Structure formats: structure tokens, C-alpha cells
Amino acid sequence: MLAVSFDDRRFRDALGAFPTGVAIVTAVTESGERLGMTVSSFNSVSVTPPLVLFSVIRRANSFAAWTAVKRYAVNILSAQQEDLSNRFARPLGDKWTGLTVLEGETGVPVLPNALAVFECESYARYDGGDHDIFVGRVVSLRTTPHRQDLPLIFFGGRYRRLDASFQDTPPRDASIFEGW
Ligand SMILES: Cc1cc2nc3c(=O)[nH]c(=O)nc-3n(C[C@H](O)[C@H](O)[C@H](O)COP(=O)(O)O)c2cc1C
């Protein structure tokens, strides 16, 4: 195996060059305890079957609970939901106190005003080094009725917002975006 030529800090900083959205993954354990965790590692995987993924760090307090749940929801946050993102990025404590929560079609807790919610059944879990990669098969989805809502962005270790005026720029070669 080749030795790496960089330290963790440089690696993290370089990864920060790739902007992502922010999601909160939510579930309920067999004993009825709600789980919720902020993730930027969400990504699409497959259309047929409909699969998505996120990764959970193994040292997270809730890691063992995540490996046990059979269903979960991925709630994609809007630019107005920064506080919610912070709330679910903190260890321990009751992250749910005082929150309005909806029940999804599959019985998992889902967050109101998310841009999109993907309710999943657990499909696969893979070794991802100090994380595990969770792949979910989407069984139900909802999208925001507020089409003008913008997503919360994470880039360079900070939250960002999209420049709404940028959306007005028509794509120059729209054909390459078809299906993506
Ligand atoms: C913007 C952002 C993105 C994050 N993405 C992830 C992620 O993809 N995977 C992960 O394991 N933790 C991620 N975290 C950290 C978890 O949200 C945090 O460790 C949380 O406390 C875990 O919940 P727990 O303590 O209840 O297990 C992220 C935090 C922030 C602020």
C-alpha cells in the first residue's frame, strides 16, 4: 500500500472544495427512540431501483442504532433550516424537544418544510473506512410545495446560500444535463 503524502487537515480542506447540500437523516428505533443526524454525505446512487446513500461515522453515539433500523428518511434542508442542521449535528441531548414533526408514510419521523424527503428501507451497508455507507431504497418521497425555496449549501467547512439570480441563467448546452 502506498503511503499518503498529506495529513488529515489537508485532506479535509481539499474535500471542502466540493460543495454539497445538507440533509438530516431520521428514524425511530425498535424501542421508540427517535434518531436524527445532520449529514452532508447524501448522494444519489441508482434510478432503477431508486437508491440513495449517506455515510455515518463509526464513532457517532448513534452509530449502533443506525445499523439496526430498517427504515429511515433523508430530509433535504432548505436555506432557512440552518438552525435545524446545527441542532441535529450536536451529540446527545434530546434533539427533538419542541420540534414539530410529521409522520412519514413508512412511520418514520419526517421534518416539515424540507425541500425533499426520501423515505427509505435499508438496502445495504458497506465498509467505508471510519464510516459505514448506508444505501437505502426509496419507497416514498415528497417535495416542497414552495418551489422557490433554495437549498442549504455546505462548502469550505461553512454553510452557504445559492445566489438566487444565478438560477435565471439559461444553460448553454442543455442536452448534456438530460437525465442528470
Ligand atoms: C454540515 C454537517 C455535515 C455532516 N455530515 C456528516 C456525515 O455525512 N456523516 C456523519 O457521520 N456525520 C456528519 N456530521 C456530524 C454529525 O451530524 C454529528 O456527529 C452528530 O452529532 C451525530 O449524531 P449523534 O451524536 O446523535 O450520533 C455532519 C455535521 C455537519 C454540521
The ligand as a Gaussian input file, in Angstrom:
#p B3LYP/6-31G(d) Opt

LIG

0 1
 C      -22.810000      20.196000       7.754000
 C      -22.558000      18.900000       8.509000
 C      -22.470000      17.708000       7.820000
 C      -22.240000      16.494000       8.496000
 N      -22.171000      15.335000       7.775000
 C      -21.968000      14.159000       8.421000
 C      -21.953000      12.932000       7.685000
 O      -22.141000      12.908000       6.463000
 N      -21.750000      11.781000       8.372000
 C      -21.548000      11.774000       9.734000
 O      -21.350000      10.700000      10.300000
 N      -21.576000      12.921000      10.463000
 C      -21.794000      14.110000       9.839000
 N      -21.857000      15.273000      10.558000
 C      -21.687000      15.212000      12.023000
 C      -22.933000      14.677000      12.747000
 O      -24.081000      15.440000      12.405000
 C      -22.709000      14.757000      14.279000
 O      -21.588000      13.977000      14.596000
 C      -23.906000      14.295000      15.118000
 O      -23.671000      14.709000      16.451000
 C      -24.090000      12.806000      15.130000
 O      -25.239000      12.499000      15.915000
 P      -25.144000      11.594000      17.245000
 O      -24.164000      12.283000      18.156000
 O      -26.546000      11.584000      17.771000
 O      -24.685000      10.236000      16.826000
 C      -22.081000      16.488000       9.906000
 C      -22.190000      17.704000      10.609000
 C      -22.426000      18.896000       9.920000
 C      -22.547000      20.191000      10.696000

